[in-house]
């Protein structure tokens, strides 16, 4: 099925490309605005995070352009190899002395002055492989033994390795993205009901097994019980969003970035955006994400083959789930978990892989009937 000739247009979907570049531009602007105080204090260089983010963005845009012109059907041929490399990296990061620990998670591998996060690669690698599996085995997906169960084994093996780091946030994004793909492929609702029950039990065991996760749940329910400990981050995040009001306090004028909100350029960058640009600025950003989701879904629907449809759906679902989790954490709807906001948060692996992923989506759009 992957050898079938696909008609390729000369140009990608420019509307989708414009949305991506707008989000990237807002991200670079907010990384500088949210980080220059911390950067000056820690590195004696107010531009430290901005310069690195511009480098990451440059590499990511180059990757996006590269993937945009590589026929997406080629990735089906190398899906097994890509997945094996991703699993190897996840195992490598667990080796003492090789994996780097930050924020209590051994999730990075050092490469010179920079580091990579293998779990980010796994998200895209698993989406590619699962797209191949679902497109070639869709007739078996209603069968628990032949379709549903093999897909689950693959997903939860990857999830288990990520949890050994541990990185619950990335694991949640990976599992939810894959479940959306499997659901859309036509899996039985009854299988998901059973999986949901087991998932709730497993999630409860994960929380109970780690005291810090119990503390996060407690802090979520009542952050004021420990305002200087586990509740500190969410309280400071809400203190940032609250004063923003309708119009915000003005770009660059945030008070919470003055050592109140820890490292505001990463997971809680939306809080600084809400403080400086207000409800209107936050709403515009959400509208851009909604438009990105809508356009991505259209690409998936209009893709010329099943592999392209599942691949586009997986990429769009990954970005959407990540946005929903990050913003829900920042505004206090769910407990704190370490998840970056796509295109906005500071970080090399996350930004680069996000841009490479949308490069594949843009390539699919070249052959979609939009």
KEKE-3310 file (N, C-alpha, C; in steps of 0.2 Angstrom, whole numbers, plus 5000, padded with zeros to 4 digits):
npx = (5004:5010:5018:5010:5008:5008:5000:5008:5007:5014:5016:5015:5002:4999:4992:4992:5006:5008:5001:5010:5022:5018:5015:5028:5035:5028:5032:5046:5047:5041:5049:5060:5055:5050:5062:5073:5077:5080:5090:5100:5103:5107:5116:5123:5120:5108:5102:5104:5095:5087:5096:5099:5087:5084:5093:5089:5076:5081:5087:5076:5067:5074:5074:5060:5058:5066:5059:5047:5049:5052:5044:5031:5027:5039:5043:5036:5043:5054:5050:5051:5065:5066:5058:5065:5077:5073:5068:5080:5087:5079:5082:5096:5096:5093:5105:5116:5127:5126:5113:5106:5101:5088:5078:5073:5071:5078:5080:5088:5101:5117:5125:5138:5138:5125:5109:5099:5082:5076:5063:5055:5058:5053:5039:5036:5042:5034:5022:5024:5026:5015:5006:5009:5006:4992:4986:4989:4984:4970:4958:4959:4958:4946:4947:4952:4964:4971:4972:4970:4976:4990:4994:4992:5002:5014:5012:5012:5024:5033:5028:5031:5045:5047:5042:5051:5060:5058:5044:5030:5022:5026:5024:5010:5006:5010:5003:4989:4989:4991:4980:4970:4973:4971:4958:4951:4954:4945:4943:4935:4922:4920:4932:4940:4933:4936:4950:4950:4946:4956:4966:4963:4965:4979:4984:4981:4989:5002:5002:5001:5013:5024:5029:5030:5021:5009:5010:5009:4995:4989:4993:4987:4973:4972:4982:4986:4988:5001:5010:5023:5029:5025:5013:5018:5021:5009:5002:5009:5008:4995:4994:5001:4993:4981:4982:4984:4972:4961:4969:4982:4998:5007:5019:5034:5033:5030:5028:5030:5040:5051:5059:5048:5040:5046:5059:5052:5051:5049:5039:5029:5026:5015:5008:5015:5013:5000:4999:5006:5000:4987:4969:4965:4977:4980:4969:4970:4981:4976:4966:4974:4980:4969:4965:4976:4974:4962:4965:4975:4968:4959:4969:4972:4960:4959:4970:4978:4980:4978:4989:4994:4984:4982:4995:4995:4984:4990:5001:4994:4986:4995:5001:4989:4985:4996:4996:4983:4985:4996:4991:4980:4987:4993:4983:4977:4968:4972:4983:5000:5012:5026:5026:5029:5024:5019:5029:5031:5037:5053:5066:5076:5075:5061:5056:5063:5059:5045:5044:5050:5040:5028:5033:5032:5018:5015:5021:5012:5001:5004:4999:4986:4969:4965)
npy = (4994:5006:5009:5014:5027:5044:5059:5074:5091:5107:5116:5118:5118:5134:5142:5134:5134:5147:5149:5141:5148:5160:5156:5151:5163:5171:5163:5164:5178:5178:5169:5177:5188:5182:5177:5185:5191:5181:5175:5185:5185:5172:5169:5180:5186:5193:5189:5176:5164:5168:5168:5155:5149:5155:5148:5135:5136:5140:5128:5119:5125:5123:5109:5107:5112:5103:5091:5094:5093:5080:5065:5059:5046:5039:5038:5027:5016:5016:5014:5004:5004:5017:5017:5007:5013:5024:5017:5012:5024:5027:5017:5020:5032:5028:5023:5025:5039:5041:5046:5061:5070:5081:5091:5081:5070:5058:5061:5065:5066:5070:5080:5086:5104:5104:5095:5081:5075:5059:5055:5064:5061:5048:5050:5055:5045:5033:5037:5037:5023:5017:5022:5016:5003:5003:5007:4996:4986:4988:4981:4972:4978:4978:4967:4960:4952:4952:4965:4976:4973:4970:4983:4990:4984:4989:5003:5004:4998:5008:5018:5013:5013:5027:5031:5025:5035:5047:5052:5058:5067:5068:5054:5053:5062:5054:5042:5046:5052:5041:5033:5040:5039:5025:5024:5031:5023:5013:5005:4994:5001:4994:4988:5000:5004:4994:4996:5008:5007:4998:5008:5018:5012:5008:5021:5026:5018:5022:5035:5033:5026:5035:5047:5061:5063:5061:5072:5082:5080:5083:5097:5102:5101:5109:5121:5131:5125:5121:5133:5138:5127:5113:5119:5130:5133:5133:5143:5154:5155:5157:5170:5177:5176:5182:5196:5200:5204:5211:5217:5215:5218:5223:5220:5213:5218:5210:5205:5193:5185:5190:5181:5175:5165:5150:5148:5154:5153:5140:5127:5135:5146:5151:5157:5169:5175:5177:5186:5197:5200:5199:5194:5195:5193:5180:5173:5175:5168:5155:5154:5153:5141:5133:5135:5129:5115:5113:5115:5105:5093:5094:5092:5079:5072:5074:5068:5057:5043:5029:5028:5041:5048:5043:5047:5061:5064:5059:5067:5080:5077:5074:5087:5094:5088:5090:5104:5106:5100:5107:5120:5118:5114:5126:5135:5129:5118:5105:5094:5099:5095:5091:5098:5104:5119:5118:5126:5137:5136:5136:5126:5114:5100:5098:5109:5108:5095:5097:5106:5098:5088:5095:5098:5086:5085:5096:5092:5081:5089:5094:5084:5083:5085:5100)
npz = (5000:5003:4992:4983:4971:4975:4973:4973:4978:4973:4983:5001:5014:5016:5025:5037:5039:5041:5054:5062:5061:5067:5080:5084:5083:5093:5104:5105:5108:5120:5128:5129:5136:5148:5154:5155:5167:5176:5169:5168:5182:5185:5174:5171:5159:5151:5139:5138:5138:5127:5116:5115:5113:5100:5093:5094:5088:5075:5071:5072:5063:5051:5051:5050:5037:5030:5033:5027:5014:5012:5006:5015:5015:5015:5028:5033:5028:5036:5049:5059:5061:5066:5078:5085:5087:5095:5107:5111:5115:5125:5134:5136:5142:5155:5160:5173:5174:5161:5158:5162:5176:5180:5189:5197:5188:5177:5163:5152:5139:5138:5126:5121:5125:5125:5127:5125:5125:5126:5127:5120:5107:5106:5106:5093:5086:5090:5085:5071:5069:5075:5066:5054:5059:5062:5050:5041:5048:5051:5049:5059:5070:5078:5085:5100:5102:5090:5086:5095:5107:5104:5100:5112:5120:5114:5116:5130:5134:5130:5138:5151:5151:5150:5162:5171:5172:5182:5171:5171:5165:5151:5148:5150:5139:5128:5129:5129:5116:5108:5111:5106:5093:5091:5095:5085:5074:5074:5085:5097:5109:5121:5123:5127:5138:5147:5147:5153:5166:5171:5169:5178:5190:5188:5188:5200:5208:5203:5208:5222:5224:5224:5234:5231:5221:5228:5236:5226:5222:5234:5235:5224:5227:5238:5238:5247:5259:5259:5256:5254:5249:5241:5236:5231:5217:5209:5216:5214:5200:5198:5204:5194:5183:5187:5190:5177:5171:5159:5148:5152:5160:5152:5140:5145:5158:5168:5186:5192:5187:5193:5202:5208:5202:5198:5186:5174:5160:5155:5159:5164:5156:5150:5160:5163:5150:5151:5162:5157:5144:5146:5147:5134:5126:5130:5125:5111:5109:5112:5102:5091:5093:5092:5079:5073:5077:5071:5057:5056:5058:5047:5037:5040:5037:5024:5018:5007:5009:5021:5030:5029:5035:5048:5053:5052:5060:5072:5075:5076:5087:5097:5099:5103:5114:5123:5124:5130:5142:5148:5149:5157:5169:5172:5175:5185:5184:5184:5193:5196:5183:5173:5159:5143:5134:5118:5105:5112:5126:5133:5127:5120:5114:5114:5107:5094:5090:5090:5079:5069:5068:5064:5052:5045:5045:5037:5025:5022:5020:5007:4998:5002:4999:5000)
capx = (5000:5015:5021:5006:5010:5004:5000:5011:5007:5021:5016:5011:4996:5002:4988:4995:5013:5008:5000:5016:5027:5015:5016:5035:5037:5026:5036:5053:5046:5039:5055:5065:5052:5050:5068:5079:5078:5083:5096:5105:5105:5111:5122:5126:5118:5100:5100:5106:5089:5084:5100:5099:5080:5084:5097:5084:5071:5084:5088:5069:5064:5078:5071:5054:5058:5068:5054:5041:5050:5053:5038:5029:5027:5046:5044:5033:5048:5059:5046:5054:5071:5065:5056:5071:5082:5069:5068:5088:5088:5076:5086:5102:5096:5093:5111:5120:5133:5125:5108:5107:5095:5086:5071:5071:5070:5084:5077:5092:5107:5121:5128:5142:5136:5118:5107:5093:5077:5074:5056:5052:5059:5049:5033:5036:5044:5029:5016:5025:5026:5008:5002:5010:5002:4985:4984:4990:4980:4964:4953:4959:4958:4941:4949:4957:4970:4975:4973:4970:4981:4997:4995:4993:5008:5019:5012:5013:5031:5036:5026:5034:5052:5047:5040:5057:5065:5051:5042:5023:5019:5027:5020:5003:5005:5011:4997:4983:4989:4991:4973:4966:4974:4968:4950:4949:4955:4939:4943:4928:4921:4920:4939:4942:4930:4940:4956:4949:4946:4963:4970:4962:4969:4986:4986:4981:4995:5007:5002:5003:5020:5028:5026:5030:5015:5004:5010:5006:4988:4987:4994:4982:4967:4973:4989:4987:4990:5009:5011:5030:5032:5021:5008:5021:5021:5003:5000:5013:5006:4988:4996:5003:4987:4975:4983:4984:4965:4959:4974:4988:5002:5011:5025:5040:5032:5028:5032:5031:5046:5056:5060:5043:5038:5053:5060:5045:5052:5048:5032:5024:5027:5008:5006:5019:5010:4993:5001:5009:4996:4980:4965:4965:4983:4979:4963:4973:4985:4972:4963:4979:4981:4962:4965:4981:4971:4957:4969:4978:4962:4958:4975:4972:4954:4960:4976:4976:4980:4977:4995:4995:4978:4984:5001:4993:4980:4994:5004:4989:4983:5001:5001:4983:4985:5001:4993:4978:4988:5000:4987:4976:4991:4995:4977:4975:4963:4974:4989:5007:5016:5031:5025:5031:5019:5022:5031:5032:5042:5060:5069:5079:5072:5054:5055:5065:5055:5039:5045:5050:5034:5024:5036:5029:5011:5015:5022:5005:4996:5005:4996:4979:4964:4962)
capy = (5000:5012:5010:5018:5034:5049:5066:5079:5098:5110:5120:5115:5122:5141:5144:5130:5136:5154:5148:5138:5153:5165:5153:5151:5170:5173:5159:5167:5184:5177:5166:5183:5192:5179:5174:5189:5193:5175:5174:5190:5183:5165:5168:5187:5188:5193:5186:5169:5159:5170:5166:5147:5147:5156:5143:5129:5138:5139:5121:5117:5127:5119:5102:5108:5113:5097:5086:5096:5091:5073:5062:5056:5039:5036:5036:5020:5011:5015:5015:4999:5006:5023:5015:5003:5019:5027:5012:5011:5030:5027:5013:5023:5037:5026:5021:5030:5042:5043:5050:5067:5071:5088:5092:5074:5065:5056:5061:5069:5063:5076:5080:5093:5109:5103:5089:5079:5071:5054:5054:5068:5057:5042:5052:5055:5038:5029:5039:5034:5016:5016:5024:5010:4997:5004:5007:4989:4981:4991:4976:4968:4983:4977:4960:4962:4948:4953:4972:4981:4971:4972:4991:4992:4982:4993:5009:5004:4997:5014:5022:5010:5015:5034:5031:5024:5041:5046:5058:5056:5071:5065:5048:5055:5064:5048:5037:5049:5053:5034:5031:5044:5036:5018:5025:5033:5018:5009:5000:4993:5005:4990:4988:5006:5004:4989:4999:5014:5004:4997:5014:5022:5008:5009:5028:5027:5015:5027:5041:5030:5023:5040:5052:5067:5063:5062:5079:5086:5080:5087:5104:5104:5101:5115:5124:5135:5121:5122:5139:5138:5120:5110:5123:5137:5135:5135:5149:5160:5155:5161:5177:5180:5177:5186:5203:5202:5207:5210:5219:5213:5224:5226:5216:5214:5221:5205:5205:5186:5183:5192:5176:5172:5159:5147:5147:5155:5152:5134:5125:5140:5152:5154:5162:5176:5178:5180:5192:5203:5202:5198:5189:5195:5190:5173:5171:5175:5162:5149:5154:5151:5133:5129:5135:5124:5109:5112:5114:5099:5088:5094:5088:5071:5070:5074:5064:5052:5036:5028:5030:5049:5051:5042:5051:5068:5064:5058:5073:5085:5075:5075:5094:5097:5085:5094:5111:5106:5098:5112:5126:5116:5115:5133:5139:5126:5113:5098:5094:5100:5090:5094:5097:5111:5122:5118:5132:5143:5135:5136:5119:5112:5094:5099:5114:5105:5089:5099:5109:5093:5085:5099:5098:5080:5087:5101:5087:5078:5094:5095:5079:5083:5089:5106)
capz = (5000:5003:4986:4978:4969:4978:4969:4977:4976:4973:4989:5007:5016:5019:5031:5042:5040:5045:5061:5065:5062:5072:5087:5085:5085:5100:5109:5105:5111:5127:5131:5131:5141:5154:5156:5155:5174:5179:5165:5171:5189:5185:5169:5170:5152:5150:5133:5138:5135:5120:5111:5114:5110:5093:5090:5094:5083:5069:5070:5071:5056:5046:5051:5047:5030:5027:5033:5023:5007:5011:5005:5021:5014:5016:5035:5034:5027:5041:5055:5064:5063:5070:5084:5089:5090:5101:5113:5113:5118:5132:5139:5137:5147:5162:5163:5177:5171:5154:5158:5166:5180:5181:5192:5200:5183:5173:5156:5147:5138:5137:5120:5122:5129:5125:5129:5121:5129:5122:5127:5115:5101:5107:5105:5086:5083:5091:5081:5065:5069:5076:5060:5050:5061:5061:5043:5038:5052:5053:5049:5065:5076:5083:5088:5105:5102:5084:5084:5101:5112:5102:5100:5119:5123:5112:5119:5137:5135:5130:5144:5156:5151:5152:5169:5175:5173:5179:5168:5171:5160:5144:5147:5148:5132:5123:5130:5127:5109:5105:5112:5101:5086:5091:5095:5078:5069:5075:5091:5101:5115:5126:5125:5130:5145:5152:5148:5157:5173:5173:5169:5184:5195:5188:5189:5207:5210:5202:5213:5229:5224:5224:5239:5229:5217:5233:5238:5221:5222:5240:5233:5219:5231:5243:5238:5253:5264:5260:5251:5252:5247:5235:5233:5229:5210:5207:5219:5210:5193:5198:5205:5188:5178:5190:5189:5170:5169:5152:5144:5154:5163:5147:5138:5149:5164:5173:5192:5194:5184:5198:5206:5212:5198:5196:5179:5171:5153:5153:5159:5166:5152:5149:5166:5161:5145:5154:5166:5153:5139:5149:5144:5126:5124:5131:5121:5105:5108:5112:5096:5086:5094:5090:5072:5071:5078:5065:5051:5056:5057:5040:5033:5041:5034:5016:5016:5001:5011:5028:5034:5030:5039:5055:5054:5053:5066:5078:5076:5079:5094:5102:5100:5106:5121:5126:5125:5135:5149:5150:5151:5163:5175:5174:5178:5191:5183:5186:5197:5192:5180:5169:5152:5140:5130:5111:5101:5117:5131:5132:5127:5113:5111:5113:5101:5088:5088:5088:5072:5064:5067:5060:5045:5042:5044:5031:5019:5021:5017:5000:4994:5004:4995:5005)
cpx = (5004:5018:5017:5008:5005:5005:5003:5010:5014:5021:5012:5006:4999:4998:4991:5002:5013:5006:5006:5021:5025:5017:5023:5037:5035:5030:5043:5052:5045:5045:5059:5061:5051:5056:5074:5081:5082:5089:5101:5107:5109:5117:5125:5125:5111:5098:5102:5101:5087:5089:5100:5092:5080:5088:5093:5079:5074:5085:5081:5066:5068:5075:5064:5054:5061:5063:5048:5042:5052:5046:5036:5029:5034:5046:5041:5039:5053:5056:5049:5060:5071:5063:5061:5076:5079:5070:5076:5089:5085:5079:5093:5102:5095:5099:5115:5126:5132:5119:5109:5101:5094:5079:5069:5070:5076:5081:5081:5098:5111:5125:5132:5139:5128:5116:5100:5088:5074:5066:5052:5053:5054:5042:5032:5037:5038:5023:5017:5024:5018:5004:5003:5005:4995:4982:4985:4986:4973:4958:4953:4958:4952:4942:4954:4964:4974:4977:4974:4975:4988:4999:4996:5000:5014:5018:5014:5020:5035:5034:5030:5042:5052:5046:5046:5061:5064:5049:5034:5020:5020:5024:5013:5001:5005:5005:4991:4983:4988:4983:4969:4966:4970:4960:4948:4949:4949:4939:4936:4928:4922:4928:4942:4939:4934:4947:4956:4949:4953:4968:4970:4966:4976:4988:4986:4987:5002:5008:5004:5010:5025:5026:5026:5024:5009:5004:5007:4998:4985:4987:4989:4975:4967:4980:4991:4989:4998:5011:5018:5033:5029:5016:5011:5020:5015:5000:5003:5010:4999:4989:4998:4997:4982:4976:4983:4978:4964:4965:4981:4992:5007:5017:5031:5039:5029:5032:5034:5037:5052:5057:5055:5041:5044:5053:5054:5045:5050:5041:5027:5024:5020:5006:5009:5015:5003:4994:5002:5004:4989:4976:4964:4971:4982:4974:4966:4977:4981:4968:4968:4980:4974:4963:4970:4978:4966:4960:4972:4974:4960:4963:4974:4966:4955:4966:4974:4977:4979:4983:4996:4989:4980:4990:4999:4989:4985:4998:5000:4987:4989:5001:4995:4983:4990:4999:4988:4981:4992:4996:4983:4980:4992:4989:4974:4970:4965:4981:4995:5010:5020:5030:5026:5025:5022:5023:5033:5037:5049:5062:5071:5075:5065:5053:5057:5061:5048:5039:5046:5044:5029:5027:5033:5022:5011:5017:5015:5001:4997:5001:4988:4975:4961:4959)
cpy = (5006:5013:5013:5025:5039:5056:5071:5086:5101:5114:5117:5120:5129:5143:5140:5132:5143:5153:5145:5144:5158:5162:5153:5158:5172:5169:5162:5174:5183:5173:5172:5186:5189:5177:5179:5191:5187:5174:5179:5188:5177:5165:5175:5189:5187:5190:5178:5164:5161:5167:5158:5145:5149:5151:5136:5130:5137:5132:5118:5119:5124:5112:5102:5108:5106:5091:5088:5094:5083:5069:5058:5049:5035:5034:5029:5015:5010:5016:5010:5002:5012:5021:5011:5008:5022:5023:5012:5018:5030:5023:5016:5028:5035:5023:5026:5032:5044:5048:5056:5068:5079:5087:5085:5069:5064:5055:5064:5065:5069:5075:5087:5097:5108:5096:5087:5075:5066:5053:5058:5064:5051:5044:5052:5048:5033:5031:5037:5027:5014:5017:5019:5004:4997:5004:5000:4984:4983:4986:4972:4972:4981:4970:4962:4958:4951:4961:4976:4979:4972:4979:4993:4990:4987:5000:5009:5002:5004:5018:5020:5013:5023:5035:5029:5030:5045:5052:5057:5061:5069:5059:5049:5057:5058:5044:5040:5050:5046:5031:5034:5041:5029:5019:5026:5028:5013:5004:5000:4998:5001:4989:4994:5006:5000:4993:5005:5012:5002:5003:5018:5018:5009:5016:5029:5024:5019:5032:5038:5028:5028:5046:5059:5068:5064:5069:5084:5086:5084:5095:5106:5105:5107:5117:5128:5131:5121:5127:5140:5132:5118:5114:5129:5138:5137:5141:5155:5160:5159:5168:5180:5181:5182:5193:5205:5205:5206:5212:5217:5219:5226:5221:5218:5217:5216:5206:5198:5183:5185:5187:5173:5165:5156:5145:5147:5154:5145:5132:5130:5147:5155:5159:5169:5179:5181:5186:5198:5205:5201:5193:5189:5192:5182:5170:5170:5169:5155:5148:5151:5143:5130:5129:5130:5117:5108:5111:5107:5093:5088:5091:5081:5069:5069:5071:5059:5045:5036:5030:5038:5051:5049:5046:5058:5068:5063:5064:5079:5083:5076:5083:5097:5094:5089:5101:5111:5104:5104:5118:5124:5116:5122:5137:5135:5121:5106:5099:5096:5094:5093:5093:5104:5113:5122:5125:5138:5142:5134:5128:5117:5106:5095:5103:5111:5099:5091:5102:5103:5089:5089:5099:5092:5082:5092:5097:5084:5083:5095:5090:5079:5087:5095:5111)
cpz = (5000:4997:4981:4977:4972:4975:4974:4974:4976:4980:4995:5009:5019:5025:5038:5044:5043:5052:5065:5066:5067:5079:5089:5087:5091:5105:5110:5109:5119:5131:5134:5137:5148:5157:5157:5162:5177:5175:5167:5178:5189:5180:5168:5162:5151:5144:5132:5135:5128:5115:5110:5111:5102:5090:5089:5088:5076:5067:5068:5065:5051:5045:5048:5040:5027:5027:5028:5016:5006:5011:5012:5021:5015:5023:5037:5033:5032:5048:5061:5066:5068:5077:5088:5091:5096:5107:5115:5117:5125:5137:5140:5142:5154:5165:5167:5174:5164:5154:5163:5170:5181:5184:5195:5194:5179:5166:5151:5145:5135:5130:5119:5127:5129:5127:5125:5126:5125:5122:5122:5108:5100:5105:5097:5083:5084:5087:5074:5064:5070:5070:5055:5052:5060:5054:5039:5042:5054:5053:5055:5071:5081:5087:5094:5105:5096:5083:5091:5106:5110:5102:5107:5122:5120:5115:5127:5139:5135:5136:5150:5157:5153:5159:5174:5176:5179:5176:5166:5165:5153:5143:5146:5141:5127:5123:5127:5119:5105:5106:5108:5094:5086:5091:5088:5073:5069:5080:5094:5107:5121:5128:5129:5137:5150:5153:5153:5164:5175:5173:5175:5190:5195:5189:5197:5211:5209:5207:5220:5230:5225:5229:5236:5224:5222:5235:5233:5221:5228:5238:5228:5222:5235:5243:5244:5259:5265:5254:5249:5250:5241:5232:5230:5221:5207:5209:5215:5203:5193:5200:5199:5184:5181:5189:5182:5168:5161:5147:5146:5157:5158:5146:5141:5156:5170:5180:5194:5192:5188:5203:5210:5208:5196:5189:5175:5163:5151:5154:5160:5162:5150:5154:5165:5155:5147:5158:5162:5147:5140:5145:5137:5123:5124:5126:5114:5104:5108:5105:5090:5087:5091:5082:5069:5072:5072:5058:5050:5055:5050:5035:5034:5037:5027:5014:5012:5003:5019:5032:5035:5035:5046:5057:5056:5059:5073:5080:5079:5086:5099:5104:5105:5113:5125:5128:5131:5142:5152:5153:5157:5169:5177:5177:5183:5190:5185:5189:5192:5189:5174:5162:5148:5135:5123:5108:5106:5122:5129:5132:5120:5110:5110:5107:5095:5086:5086:5081:5067:5063:5063:5052:5041:5040:5037:5024:5017:5017:5009:4996:4997:5000:4999:5000)
residu = (UNK:UNK:UNK:UNK:UNK:UNK:UNK:UNK:UNK:UNK:UNK:UNK:UNK:UNK:UNK:UNK:UNK:UNK:UNK:UNK:UNK:UNK:UNK:UNK:UNK:UNK:UNK:UNK:UNK:UNK:UNK:UNK:UNK:UNK:UNK:UNK:UNK:UNK:UNK:UNK:UNK:UNK:UNK:UNK:UNK:UNK:UNK:UNK:UNK:UNK:UNK:UNK:UNK:UNK:UNK:UNK:UNK:UNK:UNK:UNK:UNK:UNK:UNK:UNK:UNK:UNK:UNK:UNK:UNK:UNK:UNK:UNK:UNK:UNK:UNK:UNK:UNK:UNK:UNK:UNK:UNK:UNK:UNK:UNK:UNK:UNK:UNK:UNK:UNK:UNK:UNK:UNK:UNK:UNK:UNK:UNK:UNK:UNK:UNK:UNK:UNK:UNK:UNK:UNK:UNK:UNK:UNK:UNK:UNK:UNK:UNK:UNK:UNK:UNK:UNK:UNK:UNK:UNK:UNK:UNK:UNK:UNK:UNK:UNK:UNK:UNK:UNK:UNK:UNK:UNK:UNK:UNK:UNK:UNK:UNK:UNK:UNK:UNK:UNK:UNK:UNK:UNK:UNK:UNK:UNK:UNK:UNK:UNK:UNK:UNK:UNK:UNK:UNK:UNK:UNK:UNK:UNK:UNK:UNK:UNK:UNK:UNK:UNK:UNK:UNK:UNK:UNK:UNK:UNK:UNK:UNK:UNK:UNK:UNK:UNK:UNK:UNK:UNK:UNK:UNK:UNK:UNK:UNK:UNK:UNK:UNK:UNK:UNK:UNK:UNK:UNK:UNK:UNK:UNK:UNK:UNK:UNK:UNK:UNK:UNK:UNK:UNK:UNK:UNK:UNK:UNK:UNK:UNK:UNK:UNK:UNK:UNK:UNK:UNK:UNK:UNK:UNK:UNK:UNK:UNK:UNK:UNK:UNK:UNK:UNK:UNK:UNK:UNK:UNK:UNK:UNK:UNK:UNK:UNK:UNK:UNK:UNK:UNK:UNK:UNK:UNK:UNK:UNK:UNK:UNK:UNK:UNK:UNK:UNK:UNK:UNK:UNK:UNK:UNK:UNK:UNK:UNK:UNK:UNK:UNK:UNK:UNK:UNK:UNK:UNK:UNK:UNK:UNK:UNK:UNK:UNK:UNK:UNK:UNK:UNK:UNK:UNK:UNK:UNK:UNK:UNK:UNK:UNK:UNK:UNK:UNK:UNK:UNK:UNK:UNK:UNK:UNK:UNK:UNK:UNK:UNK:UNK:UNK:UNK:UNK:UNK:UNK:UNK:UNK:UNK:UNK:UNK:UNK:UNK:UNK:UNK:UNK:UNK:UNK:UNK:UNK:UNK:UNK:UNK:UNK:UNK:UNK:UNK:UNK:UNK:UNK:UNK:UNK:UNK:UNK:UNK:UNK:UNK:UNK:UNK:UNK:UNK:UNK:UNK:UNK:UNK:UNK:UNK:UNK:UNK:UNK:UNK:UNK:UNK:UNK:UNK:UNK:UNK:UNK:UNK:UNK:UNK:UNK:UNK:UNK:UNK:UNK:UNK:UNK:UNK:UNK:UNK:UNK:UNK:UNK)
# end
